[in-house]
Amino acid sequence: MTMKSSLTLMTGAVALLALAGCVEDTGSSSQSMPSVGSSTDLTAFEGARAGQAEMGIRSLGYEAIRSAGLTTYWFNRDTGACAAITTADGRYSNVTMLPAEDC
């Protein structure tokens, strides 16, 4: 092996090691955060399918506190956020953020 080919091989190995350090770790959480909503605002869930969106709401830290007819009140204990979500035809037809006292 010549000096030039050894130098080329070493340069290539160093470049590969540097690139290997650039891999993004996205984590492998079994419960990922939804692409809509936040821990303080659920209004983006309006129109979503109720069965599919419920897991997203729970993953944002909300828990169902009470229900009145077709409306469920969701509360996030960490942020103090409260939401009233009305379901119609299997979808969230109305999502309203309320003061914490309303939950």
Backbone hydrogen bonds in HBPLUS format (Angstrom, degrees):
<---DONOR---> <-ACCEPTOR-->    atom                        ^
c    i                          cat <-CA-CA->   ^        H-A-AA   ^      H-
h    n   atom  resd res      DA  || num        DHA   H-A  angle D-A-AA Bond
n    s   type  num  typ     dist DA aas  dist angle  dist       angle   num
A0006-SER N   A0002-THR O   3.02 MM   4  6.22 153.0  2.10 148.0 155.8     1
A0007-LEU N   A0003-MET O   3.00 MM   4  6.14 156.2  2.05 144.9 151.1     2
A0008-THR N   A0004-LYS O   2.97 MM   4  6.20 155.7  2.03 146.9 153.7     3
A0009-LEU N   A0005-SER O   2.94 MM   4  6.03 157.0  1.99 142.2 148.3     4
A0010-MET N   A0006-SER O   2.93 MM   4  6.13 159.3  1.97 147.3 152.8     5
A0011-THR N   A0007-LEU O   2.95 MM   4  6.08 156.1  2.00 145.6 152.3     6
A0012-GLY N   A0008-THR O   2.98 MM   4  6.16 157.4  2.03 146.1 152.1     7
A0013-ALA N   A0009-LEU O   3.00 MM   4  6.25 153.7  2.07 145.6 152.7     8
A0014-VAL N   A0010-MET O   3.01 MM   4  6.22 158.9  2.05 149.6 154.7     9
A0015-ALA N   A0011-THR O   2.99 MM   4  6.20 156.4  2.04 147.0 153.6    10
A0016-LEU N   A0012-GLY O   2.99 MM   4  6.23 156.3  2.05 147.4 153.3    11
A0017-LEU N   A0013-ALA O   3.04 MM   4  6.28 158.7  2.09 147.8 153.3    12
A0018-ALA N   A0014-VAL O   2.99 MM   4  6.20 153.8  2.06 146.9 154.1    13
A0019-LEU N   A0015-ALA O   2.99 MM   4  6.24 156.8  2.05 148.5 154.4    14
A0020-ALA N   A0016-LEU O   2.94 MM   4  6.11 147.5  2.04 145.7 154.8    15
A0021-GLY N   A0018-ALA O   3.30 MM   3  5.46 136.6  2.50  98.4 109.0    16
A0022-CYS N   A0019-LEU O   2.93 MM   3  5.18 159.0  1.98 109.9 116.9    17
A0038-SER N   A0041-ASP O   2.90 MM   3  5.12 140.5  2.06 138.4 147.4    18
A0041-ASP N   A0038-SER O   3.39 MM   3  5.12 148.7  2.50  93.9 102.2    19
A0045-PHE N   A0042-LEU O   2.88 MM   3  5.72 168.3  1.90 130.3 134.3    20
A0046-GLU N   A0043-THR O   3.17 MM   3  5.71 169.2  2.19 116.4 119.5    21
A0048-ALA N   A0045-PHE O   2.93 MM   3  5.36 162.4  1.96 137.9 140.0    22
A0047-GLY N   A0092-TYR O   2.57 MM  45  5.04 165.6  1.59 153.7 157.8    23
A0092-TYR N   A0048-ALA O   2.84 MM  44  5.56 157.8  1.89 159.9 167.1    24
A0053-ALA N   A0049-ARG O   2.94 MM   4  5.98 160.1  1.98 162.6 169.1    25
A0050-ALA N   A0090-GLY O   2.90 MM  40  5.65 161.4  1.94 133.9 139.9    26
A0054-GLU N   A0050-ALA O   3.13 MM   4  6.03 144.7  2.26 150.4 155.8    27
A0056-GLY N   A0053-ALA O   3.00 MM   3  5.14 118.0  2.40 100.8 116.6    28
A0057-ILE N   A0053-ALA O   3.00 MM   4  6.34 154.3  2.06 157.1 164.7    29
A0058-ARG N   A0054-GLU O   2.96 MM   4  6.24 160.6  2.00 151.5 156.8    30
A0059-SER N   A0055-MET O   2.91 MM   4  6.10 151.6  1.99 143.8 151.7    31
A0060-LEU N   A0057-ILE O   3.17 MM   3  5.24 144.1  2.30  98.6 109.0    32
A0062-TYR N   A0057-ILE O   3.36 MM   5  5.89 159.8  2.40 148.8 145.4    33
A0061-GLY N   A0058-ARG O   2.95 MM   3  5.28 160.1  1.99 112.8 117.3    34
A0063-GLU N   A0075-PHE O   2.92 MM  12  5.47 146.1  2.04 134.6 143.0    35
A0075-PHE N   A0063-GLU O   2.94 MM  12  5.47 161.7  1.98 147.1 150.3    36
A0065-ILE N   A0073-TYR O   2.74 MM   8  5.60 171.8  1.75 167.9 170.9    37
A0073-TYR N   A0066-ARG O   2.82 MM   7  5.42 173.0  1.83 165.1 166.6    38
A0068-ALA N   A0071-THR O   2.79 MM   3  5.29 160.8  1.83 157.7 164.3    39
A0071-THR N   A0068-ALA O   3.11 MM   3  5.29 163.7  2.14 123.6 125.9    40
A0087-THR N   A0070-LEU O   3.00 MM  17  5.58 158.7  2.04 146.4 151.0    41
A0072-THR N   A0085-ILE O   2.86 MM  13  5.32 162.2  1.89 146.6 148.0    42
A0085-ILE N   A0072-THR O   2.87 MM  13  5.32 172.2  1.87 154.8 157.1    43
A0074-TRP N   A0083-ALA O   2.77 MM   9  5.12 164.1  1.79 156.5 161.1    44
A0083-ALA N   A0074-TRP O   2.84 MM   9  5.12 155.7  1.90 149.1 154.7    45
A0076-ASN N   A0081-ALA O   2.87 MM   5  5.24 160.2  1.91 157.5 161.1    46
A0080-GLY N   A0076-ASN O   2.71 MM   4  5.42 141.9  1.85 153.5 164.8    47
A0098-LEU N   A0082-CYS O   2.83 MM  16  5.25 166.7  1.85 136.2 140.5    48
A0084-ALA N   A0096-THR O   2.82 MM  12  5.26 163.3  1.85 155.5 159.4    49
A0096-THR N   A0084-ALA O   2.98 MM  12  5.26 165.7  2.00 149.2 153.9    50
A0086-THR N   A0094-ASN O   2.87 MM   8  5.12 163.7  1.89 152.6 158.0    51
A0093-SER N   A0086-THR O   2.80 MM   7  5.72 131.2  2.04 144.1 158.8    52
A0094-ASN N   A0086-THR O   3.43 MM   8  5.12 156.5  2.49 134.8 134.2    53
A0088-ALA N   A0091-ARG O   2.87 MM   3  5.49 158.5  1.92 158.5 164.2    54
A0091-ARG N   A0088-ALA O   3.07 MM   3  5.49 162.1  2.11 115.4 121.1    55
A0102-ASP N   A0099-PRO O   2.95 MM   3  5.67 153.2  2.02 121.6 128.8    56
A0103-CYS N   A0100-ALA O   3.06 MM   3  5.63 160.6  2.10 115.6 121.7    57
